[in-house]
Amino acid sequence: SQQGEEDPQALSIQEGENATMNCSYKTSINNLQWYRQNSGRGLVHLILIRSNEREKHSGRLRVTLDTSKKSSSLLITASRAADTASYFCATPDTGGFKTIFGAGTRLFVKA
Amino acid sequence: DTEVTQTPKHLVMGMTNKKSLKCEQHMGHRAMYWYKQKAKKPPELMFVYSYEKLSINESVPSRFSPECPNSSLLNLHLHALQPEDSALYLCASSQVGTQGAGQETQYFGPGTRLLVL
């Protein structure tokens, strides 16, 4: 089964609102990453948070990591229509040789 | 240059055809990947190359044949595909890292949209 599971599966909000997506994983990790994918395009790396970090910011993005609960959240503040995309969390597998992507959250931001 | 390029952007092929997908990066990355992605699903890993050697094959059918001619290029040769192989094929690259390529940030190409008739 996949390492990372995300919720919600889909999220629809108005421009200007905040969007929060959650990711859970199963094994110990050294880091967790978030990627964005616009429809039918390649994935773009957003942010990496290490296991010894609890929170990280990048522009309008805020990522938290709770290793005790094996979960992470991605918050997008003041969303824009251009934020409409799928968002995936990604974690290394047990051996660290490959990356496992979560099921993804599809975000729709209405103008 | 942080770009990964993929050609072609779109490909339509019959079940008896032979075609190839190409991927190129010039970031000096020594790990390269092929993923398959179906609509509304996450990318599924197919192959990983590390230092131009195949390090992971996720039990992919032999009708998919990867090749890494040099550290910048990655090919995926396709032969006798099935309609269920229609998908977006993504190439990615990353550093290998000291703790495994799975810990590293991956840079993705735009993908090749494949339709098998």
Contacts between the chains, C-beta under 8 A, distances in Angstrom:
chain1	res1	chain2	res2	distance
A	2	B	42	7.4
A	30	B	99	6.4
A	30	B	103	5.6
A	31	B	103	6.1
A	33	B	105	6.5
A	40	B	88	6.6
A	40	B	111	7.3
A	40	B	113	6.9
A	41	B	110	5.6
A	41	B	111	6.7
A	42	B	4	7.4
A	42	B	6	8.0
A	42	B	90	5.8
A	42	B	92	7.8
A	42	B	108	3.6
A	42	B	109	5.3
A	42	B	110	4.8
A	42	B	111	5.4
A	43	B	43	6.9
A	43	B	90	7.2
A	43	B	92	7.7
A	43	B	106	7.5
A	43	B	108	4.5
A	44	B	108	7.1
A	45	B	105	5.0
A	45	B	106	6.9
A	45	B	107	7.1
A	48	B	105	6.0
A	88	B	42	5.7
A	88	B	43	7.9
A	92	B	99	8.0
A	92	B	100	6.6
A	92	B	102	3.7
A	92	B	103	4.9
A	93	B	102	5.6
A	95	B	100	6.5
A	95	B	102	7.4
A	96	B	99	5.1
A	96	B	100	3.1
A	96	B	101	8.0
A	96	B	102	4.8
A	96	B	103	5.4
A	97	B	48	7.1
A	97	B	55	7.0
A	97	B	56	6.4
A	97	B	100	4.7
A	97	B	101	6.2
A	97	B	102	5.1
A	98	B	45	5.6
A	98	B	48	6.0
A	98	B	56	5.9
A	98	B	100	8.0
A	98	B	101	7.0
A	98	B	102	4.5
A	99	B	45	7.6
A	99	B	101	7.9
A	99	B	102	4.9
A	99	B	106	6.4
A	100	B	102	7.9
A	101	B	42	3.9
A	101	B	43	5.5
A	102	B	42	6.4
A	103	B	41	7.6
A	103	B	42	5.9
A	104	B	40	8.0
A	104	B	41	7.8
A	104	B	42	5.4
A	106	B	40	7.3
